[in-house]
Amino acid sequence: MKVTFHVQPVPASRPRVTRWSTFYPKKYTAFKAAMEIAKSDIHCVPLEDNIYAKLDFFIQIPKSWSKKKKEAHRGKFCNNNADIDNYCKAILDSLNGKYYVDDRQIVMLRARMYWSTTPSIDCEFLPIQE
């Protein structure tokens, strides 16, 4: 199964704990809400086998960069400060129950990050037959 989500990739973050409540940062909360909307029209039977996941993250080029710098980085590997495993965690957690029963079924993972003018996430889930 291959699918593209046209949402801005956001790394998963830890919940913030205050004296009165526990909450997630606004960016991550907005990402989760956008993913709920994006995956609402997808109807499929979740995979139950082990899974090989291929993830490609297309990160928005910062608007503050000059035109020259934007052109130089478009399509190249992204080297921002966010860890790729946090991007993976965010998308895999949001797809639990939709493409697979639980994300612990994913036993092999390939992930890449690119700079792009249009942010999106490409996902492909392949069952692994033992």
Backbone atoms as SQL, in Angstrom:
CREATE TABLE atoms (id INTEGER PRIMARY KEY, chain TEXT, resi INTEGER, resn TEXT, atom TEXT, x REAL, y REAL, z REAL);
INSERT INTO atoms VALUES
  (1, 'A', 1, 'MET', 'N', 0.837, -1.180, 0.000),
  (2, 'A', 1, 'MET', 'CA', 0.000, 0.000, 0.000),
  (3, 'A', 1, 'MET', 'C', 0.874, 1.232, 0.000),
  (4, 'A', 2, 'LYS', 'N', 0.619, 2.118, -0.944),
  (5, 'A', 2, 'LYS', 'CA', 1.369, 3.356, -1.015),
  (6, 'A', 2, 'LYS', 'C', 0.392, 4.520, -0.945),
  (7, 'A', 3, 'VAL', 'N', 0.738, 5.521, -0.139),
  (8, 'A', 3, 'VAL', 'CA', -0.139, 6.676, 0.029),
  (9, 'A', 3, 'VAL', 'C', 0.707, 7.915, 0.299),
  (10, 'A', 4, 'THR', 'N', 0.188, 9.074, -0.131),
  (11, 'A', 4, 'THR', 'CA', 0.835, 10.348, 0.134),
  (12, 'A', 4, 'THR', 'C', -0.104, 11.215, 0.962),
  (13, 'A', 5, 'PHE', 'N', 0.419, 11.751, 2.051),
  (14, 'A', 5, 'PHE', 'CA', -0.334, 12.676, 2.895),
  (15, 'A', 5, 'PHE', 'C', 0.223, 14.070, 2.671),
  (16, 'A', 6, 'HIS', 'N', -0.642, 15.004, 2.297),
  (17, 'A', 6, 'HIS', 'CA', -0.213, 16.372, 2.028),
  (18, 'A', 6, 'HIS', 'C', -0.352, 17.218, 3.298),
  (19, 'A', 7, 'VAL', 'N', 0.459, 16.867, 4.275),
  (20, 'A', 7, 'VAL', 'CA', 0.523, 17.605, 5.535),
  (21, 'A', 7, 'VAL', 'C', 1.984, 17.928, 5.826),
  (22, 'A', 8, 'GLN', 'N', 2.208, 18.965, 6.600),
  (23, 'A', 8, 'GLN', 'CA', 3.558, 19.351, 6.989),
  (24, 'A', 8, 'GLN', 'C', 4.085, 18.316, 7.983),
  (25, 'A', 9, 'PRO', 'N', 5.189, 17.610, 7.673),
  (26, 'A', 9, 'PRO', 'CA', 5.748, 16.663, 8.634),
  (27, 'A', 9, 'PRO', 'C', 6.229, 17.380, 9.895),
  (28, 'A', 10, 'VAL', 'N', 5.923, 16.798, 11.036),
  (29, 'A', 10, 'VAL', 'CA', 6.305, 17.359, 12.328),
  (30, 'A', 10, 'VAL', 'C', 6.890, 16.235, 13.167),
  (31, 'A', 11, 'PRO', 'N', 8.016, 16.465, 13.818),
  (32, 'A', 11, 'PRO', 'CA', 8.557, 15.418, 14.689),
  (33, 'A', 11, 'PRO', 'C', 7.689, 15.235, 15.931),
  (34, 'A', 12, 'ALA', 'N', 7.572, 14.001, 16.378),
  (35, 'A', 12, 'ALA', 'CA', 6.820, 13.720, 17.601),
  (36, 'A', 12, 'ALA', 'C', 7.545, 14.375, 18.769),
  (37, 'A', 13, 'SER', 'N', 6.765, 14.853, 19.710),
  (38, 'A', 13, 'SER', 'CA', 7.375, 15.486, 20.875),
  (39, 'A', 13, 'SER', 'C', 6.797, 14.884, 22.140),
  (40, 'A', 14, 'ARG', 'N', 7.491, 15.082, 23.207),
  (41, 'A', 14, 'ARG', 'CA', 7.031, 14.557, 24.488),
  (42, 'A', 14, 'ARG', 'C', 5.929, 15.447, 25.038),
  (43, 'A', 15, 'PRO', 'N', 5.043, 14.863, 25.806),
  (44, 'A', 15, 'PRO', 'CA', 4.014, 15.703, 26.423),
  (45, 'A', 15, 'PRO', 'C', 4.635, 16.638, 27.461),
  (46, 'A', 16, 'ARG', 'N', 4.105, 17.844, 27.536),
  (47, 'A', 16, 'ARG', 'CA', 4.549, 18.810, 28.526),
  (48, 'A', 16, 'ARG', 'C', 3.689, 18.624, 29.773),
  (49, 'A', 17, 'VAL', 'N', 4.325, 18.639, 30.925),
  (50, 'A', 17, 'VAL', 'CA', 3.615, 18.417, 32.174),
  (51, 'A', 17, 'VAL', 'C', 3.697, 19.684, 33.017),
  (52, 'A', 18, 'THR', 'N', 2.534, 20.171, 33.428),
  (53, 'A', 18, 'THR', 'CA', 2.472, 21.314, 34.329),
  (54, 'A', 18, 'THR', 'C', 1.838, 20.852, 35.634),
  (55, 'A', 19, 'ARG', 'N', 1.698, 21.768, 36.530),
  (56, 'A', 19, 'ARG', 'CA', 1.099, 21.428, 37.805),
  (57, 'A', 19, 'ARG', 'C', -0.365, 21.028, 37.626),
  (58, 'A', 20, 'TRP', 'N', -1.050, 21.587, 36.599),
  (59, 'A', 20, 'TRP', 'CA', -2.480, 21.366, 36.437),
  (60, 'A', 20, 'TRP', 'C', -2.842, 20.373, 35.349),
  (61, 'A', 21, 'SER', 'N', -1.984, 20.206, 34.352),
  (62, 'A', 21, 'SER', 'CA', -2.373, 19.310, 33.266),
  (63, 'A', 21, 'SER', 'C', -1.154, 18.807, 32.492),
  (64, 'A', 22, 'THR', 'N', -1.440, 17.902, 31.560),
  (65, 'A', 22, 'THR', 'CA', -0.438, 17.384, 30.639),
  (66, 'A', 22, 'THR', 'C', -0.938, 17.676, 29.228),
  (67, 'A', 23, 'PHE', 'N', -0.060, 18.183, 28.355),
  (68, 'A', 23, 'PHE', 'CA', -0.470, 18.530, 27.000),
  (69, 'A', 23, 'PHE', 'C', 0.693, 18.367, 26.032),
  (70, 'A', 24, 'TYR', 'N', 0.361, 18.293, 24.742),
  (71, 'A', 24, 'TYR', 'CA', 1.367, 18.254, 23.680),
  (72, 'A', 24, 'TYR', 'C', 1.514, 19.661, 23.105),
  (73, 'A', 25, 'PRO', 'N', 2.693, 19.997, 22.569),
  (74, 'A', 25, 'PRO', 'CA', 2.871, 21.312, 21.949),
  (75, 'A', 25, 'PRO', 'C', 1.897, 21.529, 20.788),
  (76, 'A', 26, 'LYS', 'N', 1.622, 22.793, 20.455),
  (77, 'A', 26, 'LYS', 'CA', 0.623, 23.147, 19.443),
  (78, 'A', 26, 'LYS', 'C', 0.932, 22.560, 18.072),
  (79, 'A', 27, 'LYS', 'N', 2.202, 22.582, 17.668),
  (80, 'A', 27, 'LYS', 'CA', 2.563, 22.062, 16.339),
  (81, 'A', 27, 'LYS', 'C', 2.220, 20.584, 16.210),
  (82, 'A', 28, 'TYR', 'N', 2.555, 19.809, 17.234),
  (83, 'A', 28, 'TYR', 'CA', 2.299, 18.370, 17.203),
  (84, 'A', 28, 'TYR', 'C', 0.798, 18.081, 17.283),
  (85, 'A', 29, 'THR', 'N', 0.072, 18.837, 18.085),
  (86, 'A', 29, 'THR', 'CA', -1.374, 18.683, 18.186),
  (87, 'A', 29, 'THR', 'C', -2.038, 18.998, 16.848),
  (88, 'A', 30, 'ALA', 'N', -1.571, 20.056, 16.172),
  (89, 'A', 30, 'ALA', 'CA', -2.113, 20.412, 14.858),
  (90, 'A', 30, 'ALA', 'C', -1.805, 19.325, 13.826),
  (91, 'A', 31, 'PHE', 'N', -0.597, 18.725, 13.907),
  (92, 'A', 31, 'PHE', 'CA', -0.240, 17.633, 12.997),
  (93, 'A', 31, 'PHE', 'C', -1.171, 16.444, 13.196),
  (94, 'A', 32, 'LYS', 'N', -1.417, 16.073, 14.446),
  (95, 'A', 32, 'LYS', 'CA', -2.298, 14.939, 14.722),
  (96, 'A', 32, 'LYS', 'C', -3.707, 15.196, 14.201),
  (97, 'A', 33, 'ALA', 'N', -4.194, 16.423, 14.342),
  (98, 'A', 33, 'ALA', 'CA', -5.519, 16.766, 13.840),
  (99, 'A', 33, 'ALA', 'C', -5.549, 16.715, 12.306),
  (100, 'A', 34, 'ALA', 'N', -4.501, 17.215, 11.664),
  (101, 'A', 34, 'ALA', 'CA', -4.425, 17.185, 10.193),
  (102, 'A', 34, 'ALA', 'C', -4.360, 15.749, 9.688),
  (103, 'A', 35, 'MET', 'N', -3.645, 14.881, 10.388),
  (104, 'A', 35, 'MET', 'CA', -3.560, 13.475, 9.985),
  (105, 'A', 35, 'MET', 'C', -4.909, 12.777, 10.154),
  (106, 'A', 36, 'GLU', 'N', -5.662, 13.121, 11.182),
  (107, 'A', 36, 'GLU', 'CA', -6.993, 12.535, 11.362),
  (108, 'A', 36, 'GLU', 'C', -7.883, 12.874, 10.170),
  (109, 'A', 37, 'ILE', 'N', -7.808, 14.108, 9.709),
  (110, 'A', 37, 'ILE', 'CA', -8.605, 14.525, 8.550),
  (111, 'A', 37, 'ILE', 'C', -8.101, 13.836, 7.287),
  (112, 'A', 38, 'ALA', 'N', -6.776, 13.778, 7.115),
  (113, 'A', 38, 'ALA', 'CA', -6.189, 13.196, 5.900),
  (114, 'A', 38, 'ALA', 'C', -6.480, 11.701, 5.770),
  (115, 'A', 39, 'LYS', 'N', -6.517, 10.995, 6.874),
  (116, 'A', 39, 'LYS', 'CA', -6.730, 9.549, 6.791),
  (117, 'A', 39, 'LYS', 'C', -8.195, 9.150, 6.937),
  (118, 'A', 40, 'SER', 'N', -9.093, 10.120, 7.122),
  (119, 'A', 40, 'SER', 'CA', -10.505, 9.797, 7.342),
  (120, 'A', 40, 'SER', 'C', -11.174, 9.167, 6.125),
  (121, 'A', 41, 'ASP', 'N', -10.725, 9.513, 4.913),
  (122, 'A', 41, 'ASP', 'CA', -11.359, 8.963, 3.714),
  (123, 'A', 41, 'ASP', 'C', -10.710, 7.674, 3.216),
  (124, 'A', 42, 'ILE', 'N', -9.755, 7.151, 3.968),
  (125, 'A', 42, 'ILE', 'CA', -9.069, 5.912, 3.581),
  (126, 'A', 42, 'ILE', 'C', -9.746, 4.731, 4.271),
  (127, 'A', 43, 'HIS', 'N', -10.161, 3.782, 3.452),
  (128, 'A', 43, 'HIS', 'CA', -10.818, 2.588, 3.989),
  (129, 'A', 43, 'HIS', 'C', -10.071, 1.366, 3.477),
  (130, 'A', 44, 'CYS', 'N', -9.420, 0.657, 4.378),
  (131, 'A', 44, 'CYS', 'CA', -8.703, -0.558, 4.005),
  (132, 'A', 44, 'CYS', 'C', -8.667, -1.495, 5.201),
  (133, 'A', 45, 'VAL', 'N', -8.326, -2.735, 4.937),
  (134, 'A', 45, 'VAL', 'CA', -8.193, -3.731, 6.000),
  (135, 'A', 45, 'VAL', 'C', -6.763, -3.656, 6.524),
  (136, 'A', 46, 'PRO', 'N', -6.578, -3.432, 7.831),
  (137, 'A', 46, 'PRO', 'CA', -5.222, -3.327, 8.376),
  (138, 'A', 46, 'PRO', 'C', -4.427, -4.625, 8.193),
  (139, 'A', 47, 'LEU', 'N', -3.152, -4.471, 7.865),
  (140, 'A', 47, 'LEU', 'CA', -2.263, -5.633, 7.740),
  (141, 'A', 47, 'LEU', 'C', -2.047, -6.261, 9.113),
  (142, 'A', 48, 'GLU', 'N', -1.913, -7.583, 9.130),
  (143, 'A', 48, 'GLU', 'CA', -1.691, -8.276, 10.393),
  (144, 'A', 48, 'GLU', 'C', -0.341, -8.966, 10.445),
  (145, 'A', 49, 'ASP', 'N', 0.396, -8.964, 9.331),
  (146, 'A', 49, 'ASP', 'CA', 1.725, -9.585, 9.276),
  (147, 'A', 49, 'ASP', 'C', 2.783, -8.574, 9.697),
  (148, 'A', 50, 'ASN', 'N', 4.040, -9.045, 9.693),
  (149, 'A', 50, 'ASN', 'CA', 5.153, -8.125, 9.878),
  (150, 'A', 50, 'ASN', 'C', 5.226, -7.203, 8.670),
  (151, 'A', 51, 'ILE', 'N', 5.715, -5.986, 8.879),
  (152, 'A', 51, 'ILE', 'CA', 5.643, -4.963, 7.836),
  (153, 'A', 51, 'ILE', 'C', 6.993, -4.311, 7.602),
  (154, 'A', 52, 'TYR', 'N', 7.260, -4.023, 6.315),
  (155, 'A', 52, 'TYR', 'CA', 8.390, -3.206, 5.898),
  (156, 'A', 52, 'TYR', 'C', 7.811, -1.843, 5.526),
  (157, 'A', 53, 'ALA', 'N', 8.214, -0.792, 6.237),
  (158, 'A', 53, 'ALA', 'CA', 7.686, 0.548, 5.997),
  (159, 'A', 53, 'ALA', 'C', 8.732, 1.413, 5.308),
  (160, 'A', 54, 'LYS', 'N', 8.298, 2.086, 4.239),
  (161, 'A', 54, 'LYS', 'CA', 9.149, 3.049, 3.536),
  (162, 'A', 54, 'LYS', 'C', 8.521, 4.418, 3.721),
  (163, 'A', 55, 'LEU', 'N', 9.266, 5.340, 4.318),
  (164, 'A', 55, 'LEU', 'CA', 8.753, 6.675, 4.600),
  (165, 'A', 55, 'LEU', 'C', 9.657, 7.723, 3.968),
  (166, 'A', 56, 'ASP', 'N', 9.064, 8.655, 3.250),
  (167, 'A', 56, 'ASP', 'CA', 9.778, 9.793, 2.679),
  (168, 'A', 56, 'ASP', 'C', 9.111, 11.061, 3.184),
  (169, 'A', 57, 'PHE', 'N', 9.883, 11.891, 3.873),
  (170, 'A', 57, 'PHE', 'CA', 9.381, 13.146, 4.426),
  (171, 'A', 57, 'PHE', 'C', 9.881, 14.300, 3.576),
  (172, 'A', 58, 'PHE', 'N', 8.958, 15.119, 3.097),
  (173, 'A', 58, 'PHE', 'CA', 9.306, 16.298, 2.317),
  (174, 'A', 58, 'PHE', 'C', 9.057, 17.511, 3.202),
  (175, 'A', 59, 'ILE', 'N', 10.158, 18.066, 3.733),
  (176, 'A', 59, 'ILE', 'CA', 10.110, 19.142, 4.715),
  (177, 'A', 59, 'ILE', 'C', 10.051, 20.490, 4.003),
  (178, 'A', 60, 'GLN', 'N', 9.181, 21.360, 4.470),
  (179, 'A', 60, 'GLN', 'CA', 9.031, 22.700, 3.893),
  (180, 'A', 60, 'GLN', 'C', 10.324, 23.500, 4.045),
  (181, 'A', 61, 'ILE', 'N', 10.782, 24.084, 2.941),
  (182, 'A', 61, 'ILE', 'CA', 11.947, 24.966, 2.981),
  (183, 'A', 61, 'ILE', 'C', 11.541, 26.232, 3.729),
  (184, 'A', 62, 'PRO', 'N', 12.330, 26.694, 4.695),
  (185, 'A', 62, 'PRO', 'CA', 11.964, 27.895, 5.460),
  (186, 'A', 62, 'PRO', 'C', 11.760, 29.112, 4.554),
  (187, 'A', 63, 'LYS', 'N', 10.723, 29.867, 4.838),
  (188, 'A', 63, 'LYS', 'CA', 10.411, 31.050, 4.043),
  (189, 'A', 63, 'LYS', 'C', 11.452, 32.155, 4.231),
  (190, 'A', 64, 'SER', 'N', 12.191, 32.105, 5.317),
  (191, 'A', 64, 'SER', 'CA', 13.187, 33.142, 5.588),
  (192, 'A', 64, 'SER', 'C', 14.441, 32.995, 4.727),
  (193, 'A', 65, 'TRP', 'N', 14.614, 31.846, 4.067),
  (194, 'A', 65, 'TRP', 'CA', 15.793, 31.638, 3.230),
  (195, 'A', 65, 'TRP', 'C', 15.691, 32.482, 1.958),
  (196, 'A', 66, 'SER', 'N', 16.844, 32.839, 1.408),
  (197, 'A', 66, 'SER', 'CA', 16.886, 33.582, 0.150),
  (198, 'A', 66, 'SER', 'C', 16.491, 32.663, -1.006),
  (199, 'A', 67, 'LYS', 'N', 16.116, 33.266, -2.150),
  (200, 'A', 67, 'LYS', 'CA', 15.750, 32.467, -3.325),
  (201, 'A', 67, 'LYS', 'C', 16.899, 31.566, -3.753),
  (202, 'A', 68, 'LYS', 'N', 18.092, 32.094, -3.695),
  (203, 'A', 68, 'LYS', 'CA', 19.273, 31.343, -4.113),
  (204, 'A', 68, 'LYS', 'C', 19.469, 30.108, -3.219),
  (205, 'A', 69, 'LYS', 'N', 19.320, 30.299, -1.915),
  (206, 'A', 69, 'LYS', 'CA', 19.492, 29.188, -0.975),
  (207, 'A', 69, 'LYS', 'C', 18.365, 28.156, -1.137),
  (208, 'A', 70, 'LYS', 'N', 17.150, 28.636, -1.391),
  (209, 'A', 70, 'LYS', 'CA', 16.021, 27.721, -1.610),
  (210, 'A', 70, 'LYS', 'C', 16.258, 26.852, -2.835),
  (211, 'A', 71, 'GLU', 'N', 16.700, 27.464, -3.923),
  (212, 'A', 71, 'GLU', 'CA', 16.978, 26.716, -5.153),
  (213, 'A', 71, 'GLU', 'C', 18.103, 25.709, -4.963),
  (214, 'A', 72, 'ALA', 'N', 19.111, 26.085, -4.172),
  (215, 'A', 72, 'ALA', 'CA', 20.249, 25.197, -3.946),
  (216, 'A', 72, 'ALA', 'C', 19.862, 23.964, -3.129),
  (217, 'A', 73, 'HIS', 'N', 18.865, 24.092, -2.259),
  (218, 'A', 73, 'HIS', 'CA', 18.507, 22.983, -1.365),
  (219, 'A', 73, 'HIS', 'C', 17.307, 22.171, -1.830),
  (220, 'A', 74, 'ARG', 'N', 16.513, 22.670, -2.779),
  (221, 'A', 74, 'ARG', 'CA', 15.304, 21.970, -3.214),
  (222, 'A', 74, 'ARG', 'C', 15.641, 20.563, -3.724),
  (223, 'A', 75, 'GLY', 'N', 14.964, 19.547, -3.157),
  (224, 'A', 75, 'GLY', 'CA', 15.152, 18.163, -3.587),
  (225, 'A', 75, 'GLY', 'C', 16.336, 17.459, -2.949),
  (226, 'A', 76, 'LYS', 'N', 17.142, 18.172, -2.180),
  (227, 'A', 76, 'LYS', 'CA', 18.304, 17.555, -1.521),
  (228, 'A', 76, 'LYS', 'C', 17.884, 17.015, -0.159),
  (229, 'A', 77, 'PHE', 'N', 18.752, 16.199, 0.413),
  (230, 'A', 77, 'PHE', 'CA', 18.469, 15.653, 1.739),
  (231, 'A', 77, 'PHE', 'C', 18.358, 16.781, 2.760),
  (232, 'A', 78, 'CYS', 'N', 17.409, 16.649, 3.653),
  (233, 'A', 78, 'CYS', 'CA', 17.141, 17.653, 4.673),
  (234, 'A', 78, 'CYS', 'C', 18.071, 17.429, 5.862),
  (235, 'A', 79, 'ASN', 'N', 18.691, 18.501, 6.323),
  (236, 'A', 79, 'ASN', 'CA', 19.612, 18.401, 7.463),
  (237, 'A', 79, 'ASN', 'C', 19.206, 19.389, 8.550),
  (238, 'A', 80, 'ASN', 'N', 17.891, 19.469, 8.826),
  (239, 'A', 80, 'ASN', 'CA', 17.446, 20.371, 9.890),
  (240, 'A', 80, 'ASN', 'C', 17.767, 19.753, 11.248),
  (241, 'A', 81, 'ASN', 'N', 17.396, 20.422, 12.307),
  (242, 'A', 81, 'ASN', 'CA', 17.772, 19.973, 13.649),
  (243, 'A', 81, 'ASN', 'C', 16.912, 18.849, 14.207),
  (244, 'A', 82, 'ALA', 'N', 15.821, 18.488, 13.554),
  (245, 'A', 82, 'ALA', 'CA', 14.940, 17.440, 14.060),
  (246, 'A', 82, 'ALA', 'C', 15.467, 16.053, 13.698),
  (247, 'A', 83, 'ASP', 'N', 15.326, 15.120, 14.612),
  (248, 'A', 83, 'ASP', 'CA', 15.770, 13.747, 14.381),
  (249, 'A', 83, 'ASP', 'C', 14.753, 13.012, 13.518),
  (250, 'A', 84, 'ILE', 'N', 15.262, 12.192, 12.609),
  (251, 'A', 84, 'ILE', 'CA', 14.377, 11.462, 11.687),
  (252, 'A', 84, 'ILE', 'C', 13.516, 10.441, 12.431),
  (253, 'A', 85, 'ASP', 'N', 14.005, 9.885, 13.527),
  (254, 'A', 85, 'ASP', 'CA', 13.206, 8.910, 14.257),
  (255, 'A', 85, 'ASP', 'C', 11.967, 9.544, 14.884),
  (256, 'A', 86, 'ASN', 'N', 12.023, 10.830, 15.211),
  (257, 'A', 86, 'ASN', 'CA', 10.844, 11.504, 15.749),
  (258, 'A', 86, 'ASN', 'C', 9.796, 11.755, 14.666),
  (259, 'A', 87, 'TYR', 'N', 10.245, 12.037, 13.440),
  (260, 'A', 87, 'TYR', 'CA', 9.311, 12.140, 12.316),
  (261, 'A', 87, 'TYR', 'C', 8.632, 10.794, 12.093),
  (262, 'A', 88, 'CYS', 'N', 9.414, 9.717, 12.139),
  (263, 'A', 88, 'CYS', 'CA', 8.861, 8.368, 11.940),
  (264, 'A', 88, 'CYS', 'C', 7.835, 8.048, 13.020),
  (265, 'A', 89, 'LYS', 'N', 8.164, 8.343, 14.261),
  (266, 'A', 89, 'LYS', 'CA', 7.248, 8.050, 15.360),
  (267, 'A', 89, 'LYS', 'C', 5.921, 8.777, 15.189),
  (268, 'A', 90, 'ALA', 'N', 5.973, 10.037, 14.772),
  (269, 'A', 90, 'ALA', 'CA', 4.747, 10.816, 14.614),
  (270, 'A', 90, 'ALA', 'C', 3.815, 10.195, 13.572),
  (271, 'A', 91, 'ILE', 'N', 4.340, 9.848, 12.416),
  (272, 'A', 91, 'ILE', 'CA', 3.477, 9.301, 11.352),
  (273, 'A', 91, 'ILE', 'C', 3.039, 7.874, 11.673),
  (274, 'A', 92, 'LEU', 'N', 3.933, 7.053, 12.221),
  (275, 'A', 92, 'LEU', 'CA', 3.566, 5.673, 12.521),
  (276, 'A', 92, 'LEU', 'C', 2.519, 5.603, 13.630),
  (277, 'A', 93, 'ASP', 'N', 2.633, 6.465, 14.632),
  (278, 'A', 93, 'ASP', 'CA', 1.623, 6.488, 15.692),
  (279, 'A', 93, 'ASP', 'C', 0.269, 6.946, 15.159),
  (280, 'A', 94, 'SER', 'N', 0.277, 7.899, 14.235),
  (281, 'A', 94, 'SER', 'CA', -0.989, 8.418, 13.727),
  (282, 'A', 94, 'SER', 'C', -1.695, 7.427, 12.792),
  (283, 'A', 95, 'LEU', 'N', -0.971, 6.466, 12.226),
  (284, 'A', 95, 'LEU', 'CA', -1.573, 5.488, 11.319),
  (285, 'A', 95, 'LEU', 'C', -1.928, 4.165, 11.989),
  (286, 'A', 96, 'ASN', 'N', -1.747, 4.080, 13.306),
  (287, 'A', 96, 'ASN', 'CA', -2.132, 2.872, 14.046),
  (288, 'A', 96, 'ASN', 'C', -3.604, 2.559, 13.802),
  (289, 'A', 97, 'GLY', 'N', -3.888, 1.311, 13.489),
  (290, 'A', 97, 'GLY', 'CA', -5.262, 0.880, 13.283),
  (291, 'A', 97, 'GLY', 'C', -5.801, 1.152, 11.892),
  (292, 'A', 98, 'LYS', 'N', -5.081, 1.886, 11.054),
  (293, 'A', 98, 'LYS', 'CA', -5.559, 2.206, 9.707),
  (294, 'A', 98, 'LYS', 'C', -4.925, 1.277, 8.675),
  (295, 'A', 99, 'TYR', 'N', -3.598, 1.246, 8.617),
  (296, 'A', 99, 'TYR', 'CA', -2.885, 0.390, 7.664),
  (297, 'A', 99, 'TYR', 'C', -2.357, -0.872, 8.330),
  (298, 'A', 100, 'TYR', 'N', -2.215, -0.838, 9.628),
  (299, 'A', 100, 'TYR', 'CA', -1.732, -1.982, 10.405),
  (300, 'A', 100, 'TYR', 'C', -2.406, -1.936, 11.762),
  (301, 'A', 101, 'VAL', 'N', -2.436, -3.079, 12.421),
  (302, 'A', 101, 'VAL', 'CA', -3.118, -3.165, 13.703),
  (303, 'A', 101, 'VAL', 'C', -2.372, -2.342, 14.751),
  (304, 'A', 102, 'ASP', 'N', -1.052, -2.516, 14.826),
  (305, 'A', 102, 'ASP', 'CA', -0.226, -1.773, 15.779),
  (306, 'A', 102, 'ASP', 'C', 1.143, -1.527, 15.160),
  (307, 'A', 103, 'ASP', 'N', 1.787, -0.426, 15.528),
  (308, 'A', 103, 'ASP', 'CA', 3.070, -0.105, 14.907),
  (309, 'A', 103, 'ASP', 'C', 4.212, -1.019, 15.353),
  (310, 'A', 104, 'ARG', 'N', 3.985, -1.902, 16.292),
  (311, 'A', 104, 'ARG', 'CA', 5.041, -2.861, 16.646),
  (312, 'A', 104, 'ARG', 'C', 5.185, -3.961, 15.587),
  (313, 'A', 105, 'GLN', 'N', 4.239, -4.015, 14.630),
  (314, 'A', 105, 'GLN', 'CA', 4.351, -4.952, 13.510),
  (315, 'A', 105, 'GLN', 'C', 5.454, -4.536, 12.544),
  (316, 'A', 106, 'ILE', 'N', 5.866, -3.288, 12.590),
  (317, 'A', 106, 'ILE', 'CA', 6.893, -2.794, 11.674),
  (318, 'A', 106, 'ILE', 'C', 8.247, -3.286, 12.163),
  (319, 'A', 107, 'VAL', 'N', 8.828, -4.193, 11.379),
  (320, 'A', 107, 'VAL', 'CA', 10.099, -4.800, 11.758),
  (321, 'A', 107, 'VAL', 'C', 11.249, -4.307, 10.890),
  (322, 'A', 108, 'MET', 'N', 10.921, -3.611, 9.794),
  (323, 'A', 108, 'MET', 'CA', 11.944, -3.055, 8.915),
  (324, 'A', 108, 'MET', 'C', 11.459, -1.671, 8.490),
  (325, 'A', 109, 'LEU', 'N', 12.392, -0.702, 8.519),
  (326, 'A', 109, 'LEU', 'CA', 12.010, 0.678, 8.248),
  (327, 'A', 109, 'LEU', 'C', 13.079, 1.358, 7.412),
  (328, 'A', 110, 'ARG', 'N', 12.625, 2.079, 6.359),
  (329, 'A', 110, 'ARG', 'CA', 13.513, 2.916, 5.563),
  (330, 'A', 110, 'ARG', 'C', 12.901, 4.310, 5.576),
  (331, 'A', 111, 'ALA', 'N', 13.664, 5.293, 6.029),
  (332, 'A', 111, 'ALA', 'CA', 13.141, 6.650, 6.122),
  (333, 'A', 111, 'ALA', 'C', 14.142, 7.633, 5.526),
  (334, 'A', 112, 'ARG', 'N', 13.607, 8.639, 4.804),
  (335, 'A', 112, 'ARG', 'CA', 14.440, 9.684, 4.206),
  (336, 'A', 112, 'ARG', 'C', 13.743, 11.026, 4.373),
  (337, 'A', 113, 'MET', 'N', 14.553, 12.086, 4.482),
  (338, 'A', 113, 'MET', 'CA', 14.021, 13.446, 4.590),
  (339, 'A', 113, 'MET', 'C', 14.611, 14.288, 3.464),
  (340, 'A', 114, 'TYR', 'N', 13.735, 15.038, 2.790),
  (341, 'A', 114, 'TYR', 'CA', 14.147, 15.917, 1.698),
  (342, 'A', 114, 'TYR', 'C', 13.610, 17.326, 1.944),
  (343, 'A', 115, 'TRP', 'N', 14.323, 18.314, 1.420),
  (344, 'A', 115, 'TRP', 'CA', 13.793, 19.677, 1.387),
  (345, 'A', 115, 'TRP', 'C', 12.809, 19.759, 0.229),
  (346, 'A', 116, 'SER', 'N', 11.727, 20.499, 0.401),
  (347, 'A', 116, 'SER', 'CA', 10.724, 20.620, -0.653),
  (348, 'A', 116, 'SER', 'C', 9.962, 21.937, -0.511),
  (349, 'A', 117, 'THR', 'N', 9.373, 22.387, -1.610),
  (350, 'A', 117, 'THR', 'CA', 8.518, 23.573, -1.549),
  (351, 'A', 117, 'THR', 'C', 7.097, 23.203, -1.149),
  (352, 'A', 118, 'THR', 'N', 6.708, 21.945, -1.364),
  (353, 'A', 118, 'THR', 'CA', 5.385, 21.470, -0.947),
  (354, 'A', 118, 'THR', 'C', 5.566, 20.333, 0.057),
  (355, 'A', 119, 'PRO', 'N', 5.223, 20.564, 1.313),
  (356, 'A', 119, 'PRO', 'CA', 5.424, 19.534, 2.334),
  (357, 'A', 119, 'PRO', 'C', 4.452, 18.371, 2.161),
  (358, 'A', 120, 'SER', 'N', 4.964, 17.164, 2.378),
  (359, 'A', 120, 'SER', 'CA', 4.126, 15.964, 2.314),
  (360, 'A', 120, 'SER', 'C', 4.881, 14.795, 2.925),
  (361, 'A', 121, 'ILE', 'N', 4.173, 13.687, 3.058),
  (362, 'A', 121, 'ILE', 'CA', 4.758, 12.449, 3.582),
  (363, 'A', 121, 'ILE', 'C', 4.315, 11.317, 2.664),
  (364, 'A', 122, 'ASP', 'N', 5.278, 10.602, 2.084),
  (365, 'A', 122, 'ASP', 'CA', 4.988, 9.418, 1.272),
  (366, 'A', 122, 'ASP', 'C', 5.209, 8.185, 2.142),
  (367, 'A', 123, 'CYS', 'N', 4.212, 7.323, 2.199),
  (368, 'A', 123, 'CYS', 'CA', 4.296, 6.102, 3.004),
  (369, 'A', 123, 'CYS', 'C', 4.004, 4.895, 2.125),
  (370, 'A', 124, 'GLU', 'N', 4.760, 3.838, 2.326),
  (371, 'A', 124, 'GLU', 'CA', 4.490, 2.564, 1.665),
  (372, 'A', 124, 'GLU', 'C', 4.678, 1.465, 2.695),
  (373, 'A', 125, 'PHE', 'N', 3.683, 0.596, 2.805),
  (374, 'A', 125, 'PHE', 'CA', 3.714, -0.497, 3.768),
  (375, 'A', 125, 'PHE', 'C', 3.620, -1.812, 3.019),
  (376, 'A', 126, 'LEU', 'N', 4.644, -2.637, 3.158),
  (377, 'A', 126, 'LEU', 'CA', 4.701, -3.917, 2.467),
  (378, 'A', 126, 'LEU', 'C', 4.715, -5.051, 3.478),
  (379, 'A', 127, 'PRO', 'N', 3.849, -6.042, 3.314),
  (380, 'A', 127, 'PRO', 'CA', 3.877, -7.191, 4.231),
  (381, 'A', 127, 'PRO', 'C', 5.116, -8.030, 3.988),
  (382, 'A', 128, 'ILE', 'N', 5.693, -8.541, 5.054),
  (383, 'A', 128, 'ILE', 'CA', 6.870, -9.397, 4.953),
  (384, 'A', 128, 'ILE', 'C', 6.418, -10.829, 5.212),
  (385, 'A', 129, 'GLN', 'N', 6.596, -11.665, 4.220),
  (386, 'A', 129, 'GLN', 'CA', 6.252, -13.072, 4.368),
  (387, 'A', 129, 'GLN', 'C', 7.473, -13.816, 4.862),
  (388, 'A', 130, 'GLU', 'N', 7.317, -14.542, 5.949),
  (389, 'A', 130, 'GLU', 'CA', 8.466, -15.275, 6.507),
  (390, 'A', 130, 'GLU', 'C', 8.553, -16.664, 5.928);
